[in-house]
Amino acid sequence: MLLAGDIGGTKTLLGLFEPAAGRPVPVVVDEFVTLDYDGVEYIIDRFLEARGVTAAEVTATSIGVAGAITDQVAHLTNVPWQVSAASIARTLQLPRVDLLNDLEALAYAIPALHAEELAVLQEGVRIASGNAAVIAAGTGLGEALLLNAGNRFMPGESEGGHADFAARTPRELELVATLTPIYGRVSVEHVLSGPGLVNIYQFTHDAFGSERFQTPSSTIPARLCDAVGPVTDPGELPARITASAAAGECARCVEALDMFVAAYGAEAGNLALRTVATAGVYVGGGIAPRILPALRMGVFMDAFRAKAPMADLVARIPVAVVLNTRSGLLGAALHAGEDQEIGRSGG
């Protein structure tokens, strides 16, 4: 069996898969609260024990992690862990353990997704020999490349979510001016993520720096607008803000979601240009499927296409939202399957 993992800042998915042509078949998938554990080894050990599976039954393991990887060691961005492939293999006696950036893992899944697992935002004209790209907002913001080499996609990791946020409008410039004293440097992730939406919410409510609100956005503001509050968990805020905006209950919540969607579209367009993603841009992560009606309203694609003098190029690029919320896990399983084949061939 193949063991696949997807470690995020909020939740961790682990799954056992049977190899199969096209894409591996899931046997069992379990979800864990990431910060309930002291490290990924503990989660994997509990998962295998609960499922009655021994390390000897696992032929290859691939784990997507939310962080940069150097020499198969990762320091997670939003979790206080160091993850080491060698440590996992040694501690649990697992063969062929590989770490992937979580968006790199998602990129592995893209060619294997079915049509019903995608929601098209722009049909475009797909060029099969072109590159593709993935962008995903959730607890943080991730980006990945799918470079086309001999008509085969080669996924590559990126830490583009930590690049500088590029303000395009007077209102976005005001947002950057507000966030700069708080963060020192405003990254894309400070705007495009769950906490990023909370940052925009506080900005549109003119609340940063007032006694009513605390910063940064990992805390709950001292008082929320009537349409959003009360909440007991900061993690509830993005969904509350989105619901308020969708219902039109608060004009400032509406503006916050509009700014988020426009910035998301603009950054997706930037990634499309950097990658020359003529084979498509895929929007993954936990947020996009939840705000799909807002993404379809036009603001997202207007910002995506506003790339003169390259507007004609991006207007032809296919754009779709990934609806399969376990795509990162699937991609890790696909990578593990490749490792298994390498192992069999003696590579």
C-alpha positions as CSV (number, residue, x, y, z in Angstrom):
1,M,0.0,0.0,0.0
2,L,0.9,3.6,-0.5
3,L,0.9,6.0,2.5
4,A,0.1,9.7,1.7
5,G,-0.2,12.7,3.9
6,D,-1.3,16.3,3.6
7,I,-0.1,18.4,6.6
8,G,-1.8,21.8,6.9
9,G,-1.7,24.5,9.4
10,T,-5.2,23.5,10.7
11,K,-5.7,19.9,9.7
12,T,-3.7,16.9,8.6
13,L,-5.0,14.2,6.2
14,L,-3.5,10.7,6.1
15,G,-4.5,8.0,3.7
16,L,-3.7,4.5,2.5
17,F,-4.0,3.9,-1.2
18,E,-3.8,1.0,-3.5
19,P,-1.8,1.6,-6.7
20,A,-3.8,1.7,-9.9
21,A,-3.5,3.0,-13.5
22,G,-4.3,6.7,-13.8
23,R,-4.7,7.4,-10.1
24,P,-4.3,5.5,-6.9
25,V,-7.5,4.2,-5.2
26,P,-8.1,5.4,-1.6
27,V,-8.5,2.6,0.9
28,V,-9.0,4.7,4.0
29,V,-8.5,8.4,4.8
30,D,-8.5,9.9,8.3
31,E,-8.4,13.6,9.4
32,F,-6.5,14.9,12.4
33,V,-6.2,18.3,14.1
34,T,-2.6,19.2,13.4
35,L,-1.7,21.0,16.6
36,D,-3.2,18.3,18.8
37,Y,0.1,16.4,18.2
38,D,3.8,17.2,18.8
39,G,4.9,16.0,15.4
40,V,4.0,14.2,12.2
41,E,5.5,10.9,13.5
42,Y,2.9,10.8,16.3
43,I,0.0,11.3,13.8
44,I,1.3,8.6,11.4
45,D,1.9,6.2,14.2
46,R,-1.6,6.7,15.6
47,F,-3.1,6.4,12.1
48,L,-1.4,3.1,11.2
49,E,-2.1,1.6,14.7
50,A,-5.8,2.5,14.5
51,R,-6.1,0.9,11.0
52,G,-4.1,-2.2,12.0
53,V,-1.5,-1.6,9.4
54,T,2.2,-2.4,9.9
55,A,5.1,-0.4,8.4
56,A,6.1,-3.5,6.4
57,E,2.8,-3.2,4.5
58,V,3.6,0.3,3.3
59,T,5.7,0.3,0.1
60,A,6.2,4.1,-0.3
61,T,5.3,7.3,1.6
62,S,4.9,10.8,0.4
63,I,3.8,13.7,2.6
64,G,2.8,17.2,1.5
65,V,3.8,19.8,4.1
66,A,3.0,23.5,4.3
67,G,6.5,24.9,4.2
68,A,9.7,25.1,2.3
69,I,11.8,21.9,2.0
70,T,15.6,21.7,2.0
71,D,17.3,18.3,1.8
72,Q,14.1,16.6,2.8
73,V,13.7,18.7,6.0
74,A,10.9,21.2,6.4
75,H,10.1,23.9,8.9
76,L,6.3,24.3,8.6
77,T,5.1,27.9,8.1
78,N,2.1,27.9,10.4
79,V,3.0,25.0,12.7
80,P,5.9,24.9,15.2
81,W,7.4,21.7,13.8
82,Q,10.4,20.5,12.0
83,V,9.6,17.6,9.7
84,S,12.3,15.3,8.5
85,A,11.8,12.5,6.0
86,A,14.8,10.6,7.5
87,S,13.4,11.0,11.0
88,I,9.9,9.7,9.9
89,A,11.5,6.7,8.1
90,R,13.8,5.9,11.0
91,T,11.2,6.3,13.8
92,L,8.4,4.4,12.1
93,Q,10.5,2.0,10.0
94,L,8.9,3.2,6.8
95,P,10.7,2.7,3.5
96,R,11.0,5.4,0.8
97,V,9.7,8.5,2.7
98,D,9.5,11.7,0.7
99,L,8.4,15.2,1.6
100,L,6.7,17.5,-0.8
101,N,5.6,21.1,-0.5
102,D,1.8,20.9,0.0
103,L,1.2,22.9,-3.2
104,E,3.7,20.7,-5.1
105,A,1.6,17.7,-3.9
106,L,-1.6,19.4,-5.2
107,A,0.2,20.0,-8.5
108,Y,0.8,16.3,-8.9
109,A,-2.9,15.7,-8.7
110,I,-4.0,18.2,-11.3
111,P,-3.5,16.0,-14.4
112,A,-5.4,13.2,-12.7
113,L,-8.5,15.2,-11.8
114,H,-11.8,14.4,-13.4
115,A,-14.0,17.1,-15.1
116,E,-16.5,16.9,-12.2
117,E,-13.8,17.8,-9.8
118,L,-13.2,21.2,-11.4
119,A,-15.4,24.3,-11.7
120,V,-14.5,26.3,-14.7
121,L,-14.1,30.1,-14.3
122,Q,-12.7,30.7,-17.8
123,E,-12.8,28.1,-20.6
124,G,-9.9,29.6,-22.5
125,V,-7.9,27.7,-25.1
126,R,-5.8,25.0,-23.5
127,I,-2.4,24.4,-25.0
128,A,-1.4,20.9,-24.2
129,S,2.3,21.6,-24.6
130,G,2.2,24.6,-22.2
131,N,2.9,25.0,-18.6
132,A,0.3,25.2,-15.8
133,A,0.1,26.6,-12.3
134,V,-1.7,26.2,-9.0
135,I,-2.6,28.8,-6.4
136,A,-4.4,27.9,-3.1
137,A,-5.5,30.1,-0.3
138,G,-6.4,28.5,3.1
139,T,-4.6,28.9,6.4
140,G,-1.8,30.4,4.3
141,L,-1.3,31.0,0.6
142,G,0.5,28.4,-1.6
143,E,1.6,28.5,-5.2
144,A,3.2,25.8,-7.4
145,L,4.3,25.4,-11.0
146,L,3.7,22.6,-13.5
147,L,6.4,22.9,-16.0
148,N,5.9,21.0,-19.2
149,A,8.8,18.8,-20.2
150,G,8.3,16.6,-23.2
151,N,4.5,16.8,-22.8
152,R,4.8,15.6,-19.2
153,F,4.1,18.0,-16.3
154,M,6.9,18.3,-13.8
155,P,5.5,19.8,-10.5
156,G,7.8,22.3,-8.7
157,E,7.4,24.0,-5.3
158,S,7.3,27.7,-4.7
159,E,7.1,30.1,-1.8
160,G,5.3,32.7,-3.8
161,G,2.7,33.2,-1.1
162,H,5.4,35.0,0.9
163,A,6.3,37.4,-1.9
164,D,5.4,41.0,-1.6
165,F,1.7,41.9,-2.0
166,A,1.3,44.1,-5.1
167,A,-1.4,46.7,-4.5
168,R,-3.2,47.8,-7.7
169,T,-5.8,50.3,-6.5
170,P,-6.0,53.3,-4.2
171,R,-8.0,51.2,-1.7
172,E,-5.4,48.4,-1.8
173,L,-2.6,51.0,-1.3
174,E,-4.5,52.1,1.8
175,L,-4.7,48.5,3.0
176,V,-0.9,48.1,2.6
177,A,-0.3,51.3,4.4
178,T,-2.4,50.0,7.3
179,L,-0.8,46.6,7.4
180,T,2.8,47.7,7.1
181,P,3.2,49.0,10.7
182,I,1.8,45.7,11.9
183,Y,3.8,43.2,9.8
184,G,6.8,45.3,8.7
185,R,6.4,43.9,5.1
186,V,3.1,43.0,3.7
187,S,3.2,39.6,1.9
188,V,0.6,38.2,-0.4
189,E,-0.4,35.7,2.4
190,H,-1.2,38.6,4.7
191,V,-4.1,39.4,2.3
192,L,-4.9,36.1,0.6
193,S,-5.6,33.5,3.3
194,G,-8.1,33.0,6.0
195,P,-6.3,35.4,8.4
196,G,-5.8,37.6,5.4
197,L,-9.5,38.0,4.9
198,V,-9.8,38.9,8.6
199,N,-7.1,41.6,8.0
200,I,-9.2,43.0,5.1
201,Y,-12.3,42.9,7.3
202,Q,-10.6,44.9,10.0
203,F,-9.4,47.4,7.4
204,T,-12.8,47.9,5.8
205,H,-14.3,48.4,9.3
206,D,-11.7,51.0,10.0
207,A,-10.8,49.2,13.1
208,F,-7.0,48.6,13.1
209,G,-5.4,50.5,15.9
210,S,-8.6,51.2,17.8
211,E,-9.3,49.7,21.2
212,R,-12.1,47.7,19.7
213,F,-9.8,45.5,17.8
214,Q,-6.6,43.5,18.5
215,T,-3.9,42.6,16.0
216,P,-2.7,40.5,14.3
217,S,-5.7,38.6,12.8
218,S,-4.9,35.4,14.7
219,T,-6.8,37.0,17.6
220,I,-10.5,37.8,17.8
221,P,-11.3,41.5,17.5
222,A,-12.6,42.9,20.8
223,R,-15.9,43.7,19.1
224,L,-17.2,42.4,15.8
225,C,-19.8,44.0,13.6
226,D,-23.3,42.7,14.3
227,A,-23.4,40.6,11.1
228,V,-20.3,38.6,12.1
229,G,-20.1,38.3,15.9
230,P,-19.9,36.8,18.3
231,V,-17.3,34.0,17.8
232,T,-15.2,32.1,20.2
233,D,-12.6,30.8,17.7
234,P,-10.6,33.0,15.4
235,G,-10.8,30.2,12.8
236,E,-14.6,30.9,12.5
237,L,-14.1,34.5,11.4
238,P,-13.4,34.0,7.6
239,A,-16.6,31.9,7.2
240,R,-18.7,34.4,9.2
241,I,-17.3,37.3,7.2
242,T,-18.1,35.4,3.9
243,A,-21.6,34.6,5.0
244,S,-22.3,38.2,6.0
245,A,-21.0,39.4,2.7
246,A,-23.0,36.8,0.7
247,A,-26.2,37.8,2.5
248,G,-25.5,41.5,2.0
249,E,-25.9,42.0,5.8
250,C,-23.0,44.4,6.1
251,A,-21.7,46.7,3.4
252,R,-18.2,46.7,4.9
253,C,-18.2,42.9,4.9
254,V,-19.2,43.0,1.2
255,E,-16.3,45.3,0.5
256,A,-13.9,43.0,2.4
257,L,-14.9,39.9,0.3
258,D,-14.8,41.9,-2.9
259,M,-11.3,43.1,-2.1
260,F,-10.3,39.6,-1.3
261,V,-11.7,38.1,-4.5
262,A,-10.2,40.8,-6.6
263,A,-6.7,40.4,-5.0
264,Y,-7.0,36.7,-5.4
265,G,-7.8,37.0,-9.2
266,A,-4.9,39.5,-9.6
267,E,-2.4,37.2,-7.9
268,A,-3.6,34.2,-9.9
269,G,-3.1,36.3,-13.1
270,N,0.4,37.2,-11.9
271,L,1.2,33.6,-11.4
272,A,-0.2,32.8,-14.9
273,L,2.2,35.3,-16.4
274,R,5.2,34.1,-14.4
275,T,4.6,30.6,-15.4
276,V,3.2,31.3,-18.9
277,A,0.4,28.9,-17.8
278,T,-1.2,28.3,-21.2
279,A,-2.3,24.8,-20.1
280,G,-4.3,26.3,-17.2
281,V,-4.4,27.9,-13.8
282,Y,-6.0,25.9,-11.0
283,V,-7.3,27.5,-7.9
284,G,-7.2,25.1,-5.0
285,G,-7.2,25.3,-1.2
286,G,-10.1,25.4,1.3
287,I,-11.4,28.8,0.6
288,A,-12.1,28.8,-3.1
289,P,-14.9,26.1,-3.1
290,R,-16.6,27.9,-0.3
291,I,-16.7,31.2,-2.1
292,L,-17.3,29.8,-5.6
293,P,-20.4,32.1,-6.2
294,A,-18.3,35.1,-5.4
295,L,-15.5,33.9,-7.7
296,R,-18.0,33.5,-10.5
297,M,-19.4,37.1,-10.1
298,G,-16.7,38.5,-12.4
299,V,-14.5,40.4,-10.1
300,F,-12.0,37.5,-9.9
301,M,-11.6,37.1,-13.6
302,D,-11.6,40.8,-14.3
303,A,-8.6,41.2,-12.1
304,F,-7.0,38.1,-13.6
305,R,-7.3,39.5,-17.1
306,A,-6.2,43.1,-16.3
307,K,-2.6,42.4,-17.4
308,A,-1.9,44.8,-20.2
309,P,0.0,44.4,-22.4
310,M,-0.5,40.7,-21.8
311,A,-4.3,40.9,-21.5
312,D,-4.9,38.8,-24.6
313,L,-2.6,36.1,-23.4
314,V,-4.3,35.7,-20.0
315,A,-7.7,36.0,-21.6
316,R,-7.0,32.7,-23.4
317,I,-5.7,30.8,-20.3
318,P,-8.1,28.2,-18.9
319,V,-8.9,28.9,-15.2
320,A,-10.7,26.4,-12.9
321,V,-11.4,25.9,-9.2
322,V,-10.4,22.5,-7.7
323,L,-13.5,21.1,-6.0
324,N,-11.8,17.9,-4.7
325,T,-10.8,19.0,-1.2
326,R,-8.5,16.0,-0.9
327,S,-6.5,16.7,-4.0
328,G,-3.3,17.4,-2.1
329,L,-3.6,13.9,-0.5
330,L,-4.2,12.4,-4.0
331,G,-1.2,14.2,-5.3
332,A,1.0,12.8,-2.5
333,A,-0.3,9.3,-3.3
334,L,0.5,9.8,-7.0
335,H,4.0,10.8,-6.0
336,A,4.3,7.8,-3.7
337,G,3.2,5.6,-6.6
338,E,6.1,7.0,-8.7
339,D,8.5,6.3,-5.8
340,Q,7.2,2.7,-5.6
341,E,7.9,2.2,-9.3
342,I,11.4,3.7,-8.9
343,G,12.0,1.3,-6.1
344,R,10.9,-1.7,-8.1
345,S,13.2,-0.7,-11.0
346,G,16.1,-0.2,-8.6
347,G,16.5,3.5,-9.2
